[in-house]
């Protein structure tokens, strides 16, 4: 079953918001990022994979090609996932 959560982050002085859908497989977790049309072209891929806690990579995109915007998206997702894993 897919799960959906929202992310917020600041980029070049403006607040950005998006939705992230999550699909787990036995091998990795896939995050699909949906952003507003005016900023989504700043992503080279809308899919992020995580094969281990704290490890996030954009699908089919070498890390050398990550833009500052893409890094902020990953940080926002990592923060959300990390907050959810804190034991209460």
Buried (B, 14 or more C-beta within 10 A) or exposed (E): EEEEBEBEBEBEEEEBEBEBEBEEEEEBBBBBBEBEEEBEEBBBBBBBBBEEEEEBBBEEBEEEEBEEBBEBBBEBBBEBBEEEEEEE
